[in-house]
Amino acid sequence: MKKNLNLIFTCLLLGLGLLSPFGSISAREHSLYVVTTGDVHGSWFSSPYVEGGAVKTSLMSVKHYVDSLRDAVGPGNVLLLDAGDCLQGDNAAYYYNYVDTSDTHLFSRIMKYMGYDAVVVGNHDIETGHHVYDRVNAELEDYGIPWLGGNALYAADRTPYFPVYTIVEKAGLKVAVLGFTNPNIKAWLTESLWSGMEFISLVPSVQKWVDVVRGKEEPDVVIVVVHSGTGDGDGKVLESQGLDLLNSLEGVDLLVTAHDHRPCTEEHDGTFMVNAGSRAGYVGAARIDVVKSLGKLRSKTVEASVVRLDKNSVDTGMLEEFREDFDAVAAFTNKKVGTLGMELRSRDAFAGMSDFINLIHTVQLGAAEADISFAAPLSTNGTVKAGDVIYNDLFTIYPYENQLFVVRMRGREIKDYLEYSYDRWIQTPGEHVLRIRQGEDARYGTRRWSFMYPTYNFDSAAGLVYTVDVTKPAGSRVKIVSLADGRPFQMNGWYNVAMTSYRASGGGGLLPQGAGISDVDAEGRVVARYPEIREMVYEFFRTHGAVTPETVGDTKVIGTWKFVPEKKVAPLMKADMGLVF
């Protein structure tokens, strides 16, 4: 009789789901699948805007991937997150930021269509200005999609400007997603773009918020998403605190990073970090398995990887859904703005003077106050063919919405600035004259030659006559002969220098580390501010119609510079350029 009662009791527990046939009380396995993107930079459409253009990976590729996963494991088990830098870098983003602002932003509508659960604010999102990101923030909130940025604070009371976290129910689990933006924004962007805010380091602020959320919400899973690069884990680089966080965070299951455009995964004490790279070439893919019984956590395991997407596997319904938007962007970017009498190639800028950078310098020196111009190629290997120039080509010439600043500098500061720039660009010749290295490039999955430092920080100067002696040690390579018009250059003299708002705000370190100028605004050095440089390039084409080497190559305006000694530089430069390109 006792045996029968025990059997009846066991069957009753099984029927109520309180005892599994394997002996654990109320044991239940949950599998949460997390898909992440980051640094998409407006790559929302796979199709080219211009006839003959190349198909590319985009959010349409992501939609195909994530919907395939939803079909396989159930949509309620998939969490879709983005790590920031959404609103800059592509024609569509520009068009809906500044040209067609009459309706809900295309980005907001795409996030809703794709079913994103949360998005994080990136530094390039802030660069669009309050009128853009405040609008998008409100739209996403209306759609129930939080735009997270917990370390961006109101300057007045130090409360968060954006939401810090969201709670999502997925896979039968309570999931806390915390999001934070890059804390180094003030070093790159002029204050008008982030007025009323301040940005604090991710260490220790992320851990503080994790502790708050765990205590208040008691989540089953904690995911932290930051718009921050991987870094070296040494705590020295404010803009790249990924490894700093991975090595120190407690109570976090998955850390999602971005910003440096390098897909990777790392693991530390059971916590995974994943970075999906840029422009939807990859997604981060994580699986978090949780076993609970009687409402208590029994075990948890995390795995993460990066998955290369196929540019030809896209969600065709997404293009149809946003066909009118795509057509509007295509019509705008195919508008003719002028003609070119020569081909522009950004790669030429690394070997010396080039028509590509001469154009930028000439435009910047068009600012009435400017004596000298600093500029770097913002695309490493962009090309604009000779002939008709359409607005789409302006995104190759100038990809970002940087403004033009004119900053007052002493002659010695200008020289030191250039020394700093060239020391990251070239090296005292051995086997190489360019500062390049060979290594694995996670962005392409290949072993290749690349520059050691970001090429968008390789500033040259116009308005001067100077040489760069590659045989000299760092700090003594630049010899400035005169101004472009022949006037003597004085180390103690004052000059007005045209540069990007990114550079004027300290971006790349050329002003603070190179010239020793920590804050151009605080020191009263800003002489003038102009609109976005791309718009100035557009007006330059409209004014001149046809742009030729002569139009942008007047040495009395832009001056000259070259690497010397030429006989030593020429063969090494040719070989290095061949390796990189």
C-alpha positions in Angstrom: 0.0 0.0 0.0 2.8 2.4 0.9 4.6 1.6 -2.4 1.4 2.4 -4.3 0.9 5.7 -2.4 4.5 6.7 -3.3 3.8 5.9 -7.0 0.6 7.9 -6.9 2.4 10.9 -5.3 5.3 10.7 -7.8 2.8 10.7 -10.7 1.0 13.6 -9.3 4.2 15.7 -9.0 5.1 14.8 -12.6 1.7 15.8 -13.7 2.0 19.1 -12.0 5.4 19.7 -13.5 7.0 19.8 -10.0 9.3 16.8 -10.6 11.1 15.8 -13.7 11.6 12.2 -14.6 15.3 12.9 -14.1 14.9 13.6 -10.5 15.2 17.5 -10.2 12.2 19.3 -8.9 10.6 21.6 -11.4 13.8 21.6 -13.6 13.4 23.5 -16.8 15.9 24.4 -19.5 15.8 27.8 -21.2 17.8 28.7 -24.3 18.1 32.4 -25.1 19.6 33.4 -28.5 21.1 36.8 -28.7 21.9 38.5 -32.1 23.9 41.7 -32.0 24.9 44.4 -34.6 27.0 47.5 -34.2 28.5 50.3 -36.2 26.1 49.7 -39.0 26.6 53.4 -40.1 23.5 53.7 -42.1 24.0 50.5 -44.1 20.3 49.8 -44.3 19.9 48.7 -47.9 21.9 46.0 -49.8 21.1 47.4 -53.2 23.3 50.2 -54.5 21.8 53.6 -55.0 23.8 54.2 -58.2 23.5 52.0 -61.3 26.5 49.7 -61.5 27.2 49.9 -57.8 28.1 46.8 -55.8 25.7 44.9 -53.6 26.7 45.0 -50.0 25.8 43.6 -46.6 23.2 45.6 -44.8 20.4 45.4 -42.2 18.5 43.5 -45.0 21.2 40.7 -44.5 20.7 40.9 -40.8 16.9 40.6 -41.1 17.3 37.5 -43.2 19.7 35.9 -40.6 17.6 36.8 -37.6 14.3 35.7 -39.1 15.9 32.4 -40.1 16.9 32.0 -36.4 13.5 33.0 -35.2 12.0 30.4 -37.5 14.3 27.7 -36.2 14.1 28.3 -32.4 11.0 30.4 -32.0 10.7 34.2 -32.1 10.2 34.4 -28.4 13.6 32.9 -27.8 15.6 35.5 -29.8 16.9 38.9 -28.5 18.0 41.4 -31.1 20.4 44.3 -30.0 22.4 47.0 -31.6 25.5 48.6 -30.1 25.4 52.1 -31.7 26.6 54.3 -34.5 23.5 53.9 -36.5 22.8 57.4 -37.9 25.9 58.4 -39.8 28.0 57.0 -42.7 25.6 56.3 -45.6 23.4 58.2 -48.0 20.1 57.1 -46.4 21.1 58.2 -43.0 22.2 61.6 -44.2 19.0 62.0 -46.3 16.7 61.3 -43.4 18.8 63.2 -40.9 18.8 66.5 -42.8 16.9 66.4 -46.1 13.6 64.7 -45.5 12.6 65.3 -41.9 8.9 65.6 -42.5 7.9 62.1 -41.2 9.2 59.5 -38.8 12.9 58.8 -39.3 13.6 55.8 -41.6 15.9 54.4 -38.9 13.2 54.3 -36.3 10.8 52.6 -38.7 13.5 50.0 -39.7 14.2 49.2 -36.0 10.5 48.6 -35.5 10.2 46.5 -38.6 13.2 44.3 -37.7 12.0 43.8 -34.2 15.0 45.2 -32.3 14.6 44.9 -28.5 17.1 47.6 -27.6 19.6 50.0 -29.3 22.6 51.8 -27.8 23.7 55.4 -28.6 27.0 55.7 -30.4 29.3 58.7 -30.7 28.4 59.2 -34.4 24.7 59.3 -33.4 25.5 62.2 -31.1 27.4 63.8 -33.9 24.2 64.3 -35.9 23.1 66.9 -33.4 20.3 67.4 -30.8 17.6 68.0 -33.5 18.3 64.5 -35.0 19.0 62.2 -32.0 16.4 63.8 -29.7 13.8 63.2 -32.4 14.9 59.6 -33.0 15.0 58.9 -29.2 11.4 60.0 -28.9 10.3 58.0 -32.0 12.0 54.8 -30.7 10.4 55.3 -27.3 7.0 55.5 -29.0 7.8 52.2 -30.7 8.8 50.6 -27.4 12.4 50.3 -28.3 14.7 51.9 -25.7 17.8 53.8 -27.0 20.2 53.2 -24.1 23.1 55.4 -23.0 23.3 55.2 -19.2 26.6 57.2 -18.9 25.3 60.2 -20.8 24.1 62.5 -18.0 22.3 65.8 -17.8 25.0 68.2 -16.8 22.6 70.0 -14.5 21.6 67.2 -12.1 23.7 64.2 -13.4 20.7 62.0 -14.1 20.7 59.9 -17.2 19.9 61.6 -20.5 18.9 58.3 -22.2 17.5 55.2 -20.5 20.0 53.0 -18.7 18.4 49.6 -19.0 15.4 47.7 -20.1 13.8 44.4 -18.9 12.8 42.0 -21.7 11.0 38.7 -21.3 12.5 36.2 -23.6 12.8 32.4 -23.6 10.8 32.3 -20.4 13.6 34.4 -18.7 13.7 37.8 -17.3 16.6 39.5 -19.2 18.1 42.8 -18.2 19.8 44.7 -21.0 22.0 47.7 -19.9 23.4 50.1 -22.5 26.1 52.8 -22.4 27.7 55.1 -25.0 31.3 56.0 -25.6 32.6 58.2 -22.7 35.2 60.0 -24.9 32.6 62.0 -26.9 33.8 65.4 -25.6 37.2 64.7 -27.1 35.8 64.5 -30.6 32.7 66.6 -30.9 32.0 70.3 -30.4 29.9 71.2 -27.4 26.9 72.4 -29.5 26.3 68.7 -30.5 26.1 67.4 -26.9 25.1 70.6 -25.0 23.6 70.0 -21.6 25.3 66.6 -21.3 28.4 65.1 -19.8 29.8 61.6 -20.3 31.4 59.4 -17.7 33.8 56.5 -17.8 32.3 53.0 -18.2 34.6 51.9 -15.3 33.2 51.9 -12.6 29.8 53.2 -13.7 28.7 50.1 -15.5 29.3 47.9 -12.5 27.4 50.3 -10.3 24.4 50.1 -12.6 24.6 46.3 -12.9 24.5 46.0 -9.1 21.5 48.4 -9.0 19.6 46.4 -11.7 20.4 43.0 -10.2 19.2 44.2 -6.8 16.0 45.8 -8.0 14.9 43.6 -10.9 16.4 40.2 -9.9 16.9 39.2 -13.6 17.8 35.7 -14.8 20.2 37.0 -17.4 22.3 40.3 -17.5 23.6 41.7 -20.8 25.7 44.8 -21.0 25.9 46.6 -24.4 28.5 49.4 -24.8 29.6 51.5 -27.7 33.2 51.1 -26.8 36.2 49.4 -28.5 38.0 46.3 -27.3 41.1 48.0 -26.1 44.1 46.4 -24.4 42.6 45.9 -21.0 45.1 48.2 -19.4 42.6 50.9 -18.3 44.5 53.6 -20.3 42.2 54.2 -23.3 38.9 55.9 -22.5 37.3 55.2 -25.8 38.1 51.4 -25.8 37.1 49.9 -22.5 35.8 46.5 -23.7 38.5 44.4 -22.1 38.6 46.6 -19.0 35.0 45.7 -18.5 35.3 42.1 -19.4 38.1 41.6 -16.9 36.3 43.4 -14.0 32.6 43.1 -14.3 30.7 40.8 -11.9 27.2 39.5 -12.4 27.2 39.9 -16.2 26.6 37.1 -18.6 27.3 38.8 -22.0 29.2 41.9 -22.9 28.5 43.5 -26.3 31.1 46.0 -27.6 31.4 48.1 -30.8 33.2 51.3 -32.0 36.5 49.9 -33.3 34.8 48.0 -36.3 36.7 44.8 -35.4 34.7 41.6 -35.0 35.9 39.5 -32.2 34.9 37.3 -29.2 36.7 37.0 -25.8 35.9 35.0 -22.7 36.7 35.7 -19.1 35.5 33.5 -16.1 32.4 32.4 -18.1 31.5 35.8 -19.4 31.7 36.4 -23.1 32.4 39.6 -25.0 31.3 39.8 -28.6 31.9 42.6 -31.2 30.0 42.4 -34.5 32.3 44.6 -36.5 30.8 47.2 -38.8 28.3 47.8 -41.6 26.4 44.5 -41.0 29.3 42.4 -42.4 28.9 40.2 -39.3 26.5 39.7 -36.5 27.4 38.7 -33.0 25.6 35.4 -32.0 25.4 34.2 -28.5 23.4 31.4 -26.8 22.7 31.5 -23.1 21.4 28.3 -21.6 19.8 28.5 -18.2 18.4 25.7 -16.0 16.0 26.7 -13.2 14.0 24.7 -10.7 11.5 26.0 -8.2 12.2 29.4 -9.6 15.9 29.2 -8.6 18.8 29.3 -11.0 20.6 25.9 -11.1 23.1 26.4 -13.9 24.0 28.8 -16.7 26.3 28.6 -19.7 27.2 31.1 -22.3 28.7 30.7 -25.8 29.3 33.5 -28.4 30.8 33.8 -31.8 30.7 36.2 -34.8 28.9 35.1 -38.0 29.8 36.4 -41.4 26.8 37.4 -43.4 26.1 36.7 -47.0 25.4 39.9 -49.0 23.2 37.9 -51.4 21.0 36.5 -48.6 18.6 39.3 -47.8 15.1 39.9 -46.7 13.4 40.9 -49.9 10.3 41.9 -48.1 12.3 44.6 -46.3 13.2 46.4 -49.6 9.6 46.3 -50.7 8.5 47.6 -47.3 10.8 50.6 -47.7 10.8 50.9 -51.5 9.7 54.5 -51.5 12.4 55.5 -49.0 15.1 53.7 -51.1 13.9 55.4 -54.3 13.9 58.9 -52.6 17.5 58.4 -51.4 18.6 57.1 -54.8 17.0 60.1 -56.6 18.8 62.5 -54.2 22.2 60.8 -54.4 22.1 60.6 -58.2 21.7 64.3 -58.6 24.5 65.8 -60.6 26.6 68.4 -58.8 29.4 69.1 -61.2 32.2 67.5 -63.2 35.8 66.3 -62.5 38.7 66.7 -64.9 40.7 64.0 -63.1 40.1 60.8 -61.1 40.3 61.3 -57.3 41.8 58.4 -55.3 42.1 58.7 -51.5 45.0 56.1 -51.5 47.2 58.6 -53.3 47.1 60.9 -50.2 49.4 58.4 -48.3 52.3 58.9 -50.7 52.3 62.7 -50.8 50.3 65.5 -52.3 47.2 64.4 -54.2 44.2 65.8 -56.0 42.0 64.1 -53.5 43.3 66.0 -50.5 44.1 69.1 -52.5 40.4 69.4 -53.1 39.6 69.3 -49.4 42.4 71.7 -48.6 41.2 74.2 -51.2 37.7 74.1 -49.9 38.8 74.6 -46.4 41.1 77.5 -47.3 38.0 79.1 -48.9 37.1 80.0 -45.3 37.8 83.8 -45.2 39.7 83.6 -41.9 42.0 80.6 -42.8 45.7 80.9 -43.5 46.5 77.2 -43.3 44.5 74.0 -43.6 44.8 70.6 -41.9 43.1 67.6 -43.6 43.3 63.8 -43.8 41.7 61.2 -46.1 38.5 59.9 -44.4 38.3 56.9 -46.7 41.3 54.7 -47.1 40.7 53.5 -50.6 37.9 55.6 -52.1 37.7 56.6 -55.8 35.7 59.1 -57.7 36.0 58.8 -61.5 36.6 61.7 -63.9 33.5 63.0 -65.5 30.1 63.8 -64.0 30.0 64.0 -60.2 26.8 63.2 -58.4 25.9 63.8 -54.8 26.7 60.1 -54.1 30.4 60.9 -54.9 30.5 63.5 -52.1 30.1 60.7 -49.6 33.3 59.2 -50.9 35.1 62.5 -50.8 33.8 63.3 -47.4 31.9 60.5 -45.6 31.1 62.2 -42.3 29.1 65.3 -41.2 32.1 67.1 -39.6 31.9 70.9 -39.4 34.8 73.2 -40.3 36.5 75.1 -37.5 39.1 77.8 -37.8 41.5 77.7 -34.9 44.2 80.1 -33.9 47.6 78.5 -33.5 51.2 79.5 -33.0 53.8 78.5 -35.6 55.6 76.1 -33.1 52.3 74.4 -32.4 51.6 73.9 -36.1 55.0 72.3 -36.5 54.5 70.0 -33.5 51.1 69.1 -34.7 52.5 68.0 -38.1 55.4 66.1 -36.4 52.8 64.1 -34.4 50.7 63.3 -37.5 53.6 62.1 -39.6 55.1 60.0 -36.8 52.0 57.8 -37.0 52.0 57.9 -40.8 55.7 57.1 -41.6 58.7 55.6 -40.0 62.5 56.0 -40.3 63.2 53.7 -43.3 64.3 50.1 -42.8 62.3 47.7 -44.9 59.4 50.2 -44.9 58.8 53.9 -44.9 55.1 53.8 -44.2 54.2 52.7 -40.7 52.5 49.4 -41.7 52.4 45.9 -40.4 51.2 42.5 -41.5 48.7 40.6 -39.4 45.3 38.9 -39.1 42.5 41.3 -40.0 39.3 40.1 -38.3 37.3 42.4 -40.5 38.2 40.4 -43.6 39.3 37.1 -42.1 42.6 37.3 -43.9 46.3 38.0 -43.2 47.1 41.4 -44.8 49.2 44.5 -44.7 47.6 47.5 -43.0 48.5 50.8 -41.4 49.3 50.7 -37.7 47.3 53.8 -36.9 43.9 55.1 -38.2 44.5 56.8 -41.6 41.8 59.4 -40.9 44.3 60.9 -38.5 47.0 61.3 -41.2 46.8 65.1 -41.5 48.8 67.0 -44.0 48.9 70.8 -44.2 48.1 73.3 -47.0 49.0 76.9 -47.1 52.6 76.0 -46.3 55.7 75.0 -48.2 57.4 72.2 -46.2 59.2 68.9 -46.4 59.1 65.7 -44.3 62.6 64.1 -44.0 61.9 60.4 -43.3 65.6 59.8 -42.3 65.3 62.1 -39.3 64.0 61.0 -35.9 60.5 61.7 -34.7 60.0 65.3 -33.8 62.5 66.7 -36.2 61.2 65.5 -39.6 59.1 68.5 -40.6 60.9 71.6 -42.1 58.6 74.5 -42.9 60.1 76.8 -45.5 57.4 79.5 -45.8 53.7 80.2 -46.3 52.3 79.3 -49.7 52.4 82.9 -50.9 56.1 83.2 -50.0 55.8 85.0 -46.7 58.2 83.7 -44.0 56.8 81.3 -41.4 57.4 82.4 -37.9 57.5 79.9 -35.0 56.2 82.5 -32.6 53.7 83.9 -35.1 50.0 83.4 -34.9 48.0 81.7 -37.8 44.4 80.7 -38.4 44.1 77.0 -39.2 41.1 75.4 -40.8 40.3 71.9 -39.5 37.4 69.6 -38.8 35.3 69.9 -35.7 36.5 66.4 -34.8 40.1 67.6 -34.9 39.3 70.9 -33.1 37.7 68.9 -30.3 40.8 66.9 -29.8 40.0 63.9 -32.0 43.0 61.8 -32.9 45.1 63.5 -30.3 46.8 65.8 -32.8 45.9 69.0 -30.9 46.3 67.8 -27.3 49.2 65.4 -27.6 50.8 66.9 -30.7 50.4 70.7 -30.4 49.8 70.7 -26.6 46.4 72.5 -26.9 43.9 70.8 -24.6 40.8 72.8 -25.2 40.4 75.3 -28.1 37.1 76.7 -26.7 38.4 77.2 -23.1 41.5 78.9 -24.5 39.5 81.2 -26.8 41.2 79.9 -30.0 38.1 79.3 -32.2 38.0 82.1 -34.8 35.1 80.8 -36.9 32.7 77.9 -37.3 31.3 76.8 -40.7 28.7 74.3 -41.8 29.5 70.6 -42.6 32.5 70.2 -44.9 30.7 68.0 -47.3 28.2 70.8 -47.9 31.1 73.1 -48.5 32.5 70.7 -51.1 29.0 70.6 -52.7 29.0 74.4 -52.9 32.5 74.3 -54.4 31.3 72.1 -57.2 28.2 74.2 -57.8 30.4 77.4 -57.9 33.1 76.0 -60.2 31.1 73.6 -62.3 34.2 71.8 -63.6 36.9 70.9 -61.1 40.3 70.2 -62.5 43.8 69.7 -61.1 44.5 73.3 -61.7 41.3 74.3 -59.8 42.6 72.6 -56.6 46.4 72.7 -57.3 47.2 76.4 -57.1 50.5 76.3 -55.2 50.1 80.0 -54.2 47.0 78.9 -52.3 47.8 75.3 -51.1 51.6 75.5 -51.1 53.6 72.3 -51.5 54.9 69.4 -49.4 56.8 66.2 -50.0 58.7 63.4 -48.4 62.5 63.6 -48.7 65.1 62.5 -49.6 63.1 61.6 -52.7 65.6 59.0 -54.1 65.4 57.0 -50.9 61.6 57.4 -50.4 60.4 56.6 -53.9 61.2 52.9 -54.1 60.2 52.2 -50.5 57.0 54.1 -50.9 56.1 52.3 -54.1 56.7 48.9 -52.4 54.7 49.8 -49.3 51.8 51.1 -51.2 51.8 47.9 -53.2 51.6 45.8 -50.0 48.7 47.8 -48.5 46.7 48.2 -51.7 
